[in-house]
């Protein structure tokens, strides 16, 4: 049996605070979602001015990153590369850049998904949030 880290509420708050600060510093109106390793929503924060649909897209990106144990951009690249059949993959909906897994000691603890600006900027916000954990 292995012992592994898990996300706690304090970790979620740390990620949210850092991600929000990055978004506000750049004047980006986004939604930030954090999920556990199974893709279950732990937190959702929609900043003022963020599009309503971003509250659906951010959790989907996070869910995809957590279940796949890799950035959601990987799936976007696969589809853009011509593998359209990947769109039928079960339980994977957020196949757009902006979902980033939280990895520690070879385990996925969860993921952060961001939506509301350019996909690369969404990913930037997610990565800044995760970096605040120092994992």
C-alpha positions as CSV (number, residue, x, y, z in Angstrom):
1,X,0.0,0.0,0.0
2,X,1.3,3.5,-0.9
3,X,0.9,6.7,1.0
4,X,0.2,9.7,-1.0
5,X,-0.6,13.4,-0.6
6,X,-4.1,14.8,-1.1
7,X,-5.5,18.2,-1.6
8,X,-6.9,19.9,1.5
9,X,-9.1,22.9,1.8
10,X,-6.1,25.1,2.7
11,X,-4.4,23.9,-0.6
12,X,-7.5,24.8,-2.6
13,X,-7.6,28.2,-1.1
14,X,-3.9,28.8,-1.8
15,X,-4.4,27.8,-5.5
16,X,-7.5,30.0,-5.8
17,X,-5.8,33.0,-4.3
18,X,-2.7,32.8,-6.5
19,X,-4.8,32.1,-9.7
20,X,-7.1,35.0,-8.9
21,X,-4.2,37.3,-8.3
22,X,-2.7,36.4,-11.7
23,X,-6.0,36.9,-13.5
24,X,-6.6,40.3,-11.8
25,X,-3.0,41.4,-12.4
26,X,-3.6,40.9,-16.1
27,X,-7.2,42.2,-16.0
28,X,-8.6,38.9,-17.2
29,X,-12.2,38.0,-16.3
30,X,-12.1,34.2,-15.9
31,X,-13.6,31.3,-14.0
32,X,-11.3,29.1,-12.0
33,X,-12.2,25.5,-11.1
34,X,-10.3,23.1,-8.9
35,X,-11.1,19.3,-8.9
36,X,-9.7,16.3,-7.0
37,X,-8.0,13.4,-8.6
38,X,-11.3,11.9,-9.7
39,X,-12.4,15.1,-11.3
40,X,-14.9,16.0,-8.6
41,X,-15.3,19.8,-8.1
42,X,-13.7,21.2,-5.0
43,X,-14.0,24.9,-5.8
44,X,-15.4,27.2,-8.5
45,X,-14.7,30.9,-8.6
46,X,-16.2,33.1,-11.4
47,X,-14.5,36.6,-11.4
48,X,-16.5,39.7,-12.2
49,X,-17.1,39.9,-15.9
50,X,-16.3,36.3,-16.7
51,X,-18.6,34.9,-19.4
52,X,-21.4,32.6,-18.0
53,X,-20.3,29.7,-20.2
54,X,-16.8,29.8,-18.5
55,X,-18.5,28.4,-15.4
56,X,-19.1,25.2,-17.4
57,X,-15.9,25.1,-19.4
58,X,-13.4,25.6,-16.5
59,X,-14.6,22.5,-14.5
60,X,-14.7,20.5,-17.7
61,X,-11.0,21.4,-18.5
62,X,-10.0,20.5,-14.9
63,X,-11.9,17.2,-15.0
64,X,-10.2,16.2,-18.2
65,X,-6.7,17.2,-16.9
66,X,-7.3,15.2,-13.6
67,X,-8.6,12.0,-15.3
68,X,-6.0,12.1,-18.0
69,X,-3.2,13.1,-15.7
70,X,-1.9,15.6,-18.3
71,X,-2.8,19.0,-19.5
72,X,-6.0,19.3,-21.5
73,X,-4.1,20.9,-24.3
74,X,-2.7,17.4,-25.2
75,X,-6.2,16.3,-26.2
76,X,-6.8,19.5,-28.1
77,X,-3.6,18.9,-30.1
78,X,-4.6,15.3,-30.8
79,X,-7.9,16.4,-32.2
80,X,-6.4,19.3,-34.2
81,X,-3.9,16.8,-35.5
82,X,-6.7,15.0,-37.2
83,X,-7.8,12.3,-34.8
84,X,-11.4,13.4,-34.8
85,X,-12.5,10.0,-33.3
86,X,-11.0,11.2,-30.0
87,X,-14.1,13.4,-29.6
88,X,-16.0,10.2,-28.7
89,X,-13.7,9.4,-25.7
90,X,-16.0,8.7,-22.7
91,X,-16.1,11.2,-19.7
92,X,-13.8,13.7,-21.4
93,X,-15.4,17.0,-22.2
94,X,-13.0,19.8,-21.7
95,X,-10.5,19.1,-24.5
96,X,-9.3,22.7,-24.7
97,X,-6.1,24.2,-23.4
98,X,-6.5,25.5,-19.8
99,X,-6.7,22.4,-17.7
100,X,-3.5,21.5,-15.8
101,X,-3.0,18.6,-13.4
102,X,-1.6,18.9,-10.0
103,X,1.2,16.3,-9.7
104,X,3.3,15.4,-6.7
105,X,5.6,12.4,-6.3
106,X,4.2,10.7,-9.4
107,X,0.5,11.0,-8.3
108,X,-2.2,13.3,-9.6
109,X,-3.8,15.2,-6.7
110,X,-6.3,17.0,-8.9
111,X,-6.3,19.7,-11.5
112,X,-7.1,23.4,-12.1
113,X,-9.2,24.5,-15.1
114,X,-9.5,28.1,-16.2
115,X,-11.7,29.6,-18.8
116,X,-12.5,33.1,-20.0
117,X,-9.5,34.4,-22.0
118,X,-7.1,32.9,-24.6
119,X,-6.5,29.3,-23.9
120,X,-2.8,29.9,-23.3
121,X,-3.7,32.6,-20.8
122,X,-6.1,30.2,-19.1
123,X,-3.3,27.7,-18.8
124,X,-0.9,30.5,-17.4
125,X,-3.4,31.3,-14.7
126,X,-3.8,27.6,-13.8
127,X,0.0,27.0,-13.6
128,X,0.5,30.1,-11.4
129,X,-2.2,28.8,-9.0
130,X,-0.5,25.3,-8.9
131,X,2.9,26.8,-8.4
132,X,1.7,28.5,-5.2
133,X,1.6,25.0,-3.6
134,X,5.3,24.4,-4.1
135,X,4.8,20.8,-5.1
